[in-house]
Amino acid sequence: MRTNEHWQSQFDDIRIPYRGDRFPANFLEINPKDAEARGIESGDWVEVSNDNVLTQTGGRSSGSFEALAYVSNQVPPGVTCSYFLAGQGRIDQAANSITPGQTDPINNRYRYKLGKGRLTRKGESEFKQTMSFAPRNIA
């Protein structure tokens, strides 16, 4: 899943003010049922953490990232979606921190889209009233 507001790895987005204003922080799409069960609303800060991240050397590590909740029916219950390098260059908002560091044994690709973690509401964000959380799946 991609947003039309971001181009590839967002390498140029941080230099385009209106793109930074549209998404001033990384966001995590969450299904309405999952959000309701956790007391999460669009615009809340959430944290995703994982204490069992597989490293390149076969060891284990921990990682976490913060993002703005974006309640959306674009993702099914039990699944969330976030962006690898989003967050206007802030490493504490990079979803890569909870993904395995080893390649898939079948295709030798990194499993960046298979991160897992615990989702926790951290509180209301300063962007709740200024950022649009309108559905993005309107054609």
C-alpha positions in Angstrom: 0.0 0.0 0.0 1.3 3.5 -0.9 0.0 7.0 -0.4 0.0 9.3 -3.4 1.4 11.9 -1.1 4.8 10.2 -0.8 7.2 9.5 -3.6 9.2 6.3 -3.3 11.4 6.5 -0.2 10.4 10.2 0.4 13.9 11.2 -0.4 12.6 14.5 -1.9 9.4 14.9 0.2 11.2 16.6 3.1 12.1 19.5 0.7 8.6 20.1 -0.4 6.7 22.0 2.3 3.1 21.0 1.4 4.0 17.3 1.5 5.6 17.7 4.9 2.5 19.6 6.1 0.2 16.9 4.8 1.9 14.2 6.9 4.2 15.9 9.5 4.9 12.6 11.1 4.7 8.9 10.2 1.3 7.4 10.5 0.0 4.0 11.3 -3.2 2.9 9.6 -5.4 0.9 11.9 -8.8 -0.8 11.4 -11.7 0.9 13.2 -12.5 -2.2 15.2 -8.9 -2.5 16.5 -8.8 1.2 17.2 -12.0 1.2 19.2 -10.9 -1.8 21.2 -7.8 0.1 22.2 -9.4 3.5 22.7 -7.4 5.0 19.8 -8.7 7.8 17.5 -7.2 9.3 14.4 -4.6 11.8 15.4 -3.5 10.0 18.6 0.2 9.2 19.1 0.7 5.4 19.2 3.8 3.3 19.8 4.5 0.0 18.2 7.2 -2.0 20.1 8.7 -5.5 19.6 11.1 -7.1 22.1 11.9 -10.0 19.8 13.4 -8.6 16.5 15.6 -11.0 14.7 19.0 -9.4 13.8 21.3 -10.1 10.8 23.6 -12.3 13.0 20.7 -14.4 14.3 20.5 -12.7 17.6 17.5 -10.9 19.1 17.0 -7.2 19.6 14.2 -4.8 20.6 12.7 -1.9 18.7 9.9 0.6 18.6 8.5 3.5 16.7 5.9 6.2 17.3 3.3 7.2 14.7 0.1 9.1 14.4 -3.0 6.8 14.4 -4.9 6.9 11.1 -8.2 5.0 11.6 -9.0 3.5 8.2 -11.0 0.6 6.8 -8.2 0.2 4.2 -6.6 -2.4 6.5 -8.3 -5.5 7.8 -8.8 -6.2 11.5 -5.6 -7.4 13.2 -3.3 -5.7 10.7 -1.8 -2.3 10.6 0.2 -0.4 7.9 2.9 2.1 8.3 5.8 3.4 6.3 9.4 2.3 6.5 11.3 5.6 6.4 8.5 8.0 7.1 8.5 10.7 9.8 10.3 13.5 8.1 13.7 11.9 8.8 13.0 11.1 12.5 14.5 7.7 13.3 12.1 7.3 16.2 9.2 7.2 13.7 10.8 4.6 11.3 8.8 1.4 11.2 12.0 -0.5 10.1 12.9 -0.7 13.8 10.5 -3.6 14.4 11.2 -5.6 11.2 13.5 -8.6 11.0 17.1 -8.0 10.0 17.5 -11.3 8.2 16.6 -12.1 4.6 13.8 -14.5 3.6 15.4 -18.0 3.0 13.4 -18.5 -0.2 13.8 -15.2 -2.1 16.7 -13.6 -0.2 14.8 -10.4 0.3 14.4 -8.5 3.6 11.0 -8.9 5.2 10.3 -5.2 5.7 6.6 -5.6 5.3 6.4 -8.3 8.0 7.1 -6.4 11.2 5.2 -7.2 14.3 4.6 -5.5 17.6 2.5 -4.4 20.5 0.3 -1.3 19.8 -0.1 1.2 22.6 -1.9 4.5 22.7 0.4 7.3 24.0 -2.0 10.2 23.9 -3.4 12.9 21.8 -1.1 14.6 19.3 -0.6 18.2 18.5 -1.7 17.4 14.9 -5.1 16.1 15.8 -6.9 19.3 14.8 -4.6 20.5 12.0 -3.9 17.3 10.0 -6.6 15.8 7.7 -7.6 12.2 8.5 -10.2 12.1 5.7 -10.4 8.7 4.0 -7.8 8.3 1.3 -9.6 5.6 -0.6 -12.1 7.8 -2.3 -12.0 7.5 -6.1 
